[in-house]
Amino acid sequence: MGKNILVYITADENRVISGDPLTLLIKEEEEQKSITVQLGRALRADVVQLKNGDYLLISGDK
């Protein structure tokens, strides 16, 4: 079973697209971090911060 992107979190509205995965537009950096941690725990997902500052929540191979 492979990994899947569950959520994409960004502060740039130009990177918000509809479809799968869920994309959240959160402009404030502290709120981004907080939501990312909370969703990561709730979904038991791995969290990756990209070079552009966006976050990916990825399903694990568990």
Secondary structure as GFF3:
##gff-version 3
##sequence-region A 1 62
A	DSSP	beta_strand	5	10	.	.	.	ID=ss1
A	DSSP	three_ten_helix	13	15	.	.	.	ID=ss2
A	DSSP	beta_strand	22	25	.	.	.	ID=ss3
A	DSSP	alpha_helix	29	43	.	.	.	ID=ss4
A	DSSP	beta_strand	45	49	.	.	.	ID=ss5
A	DSSP	beta_strand	55	59	.	.	.	ID=ss6
###
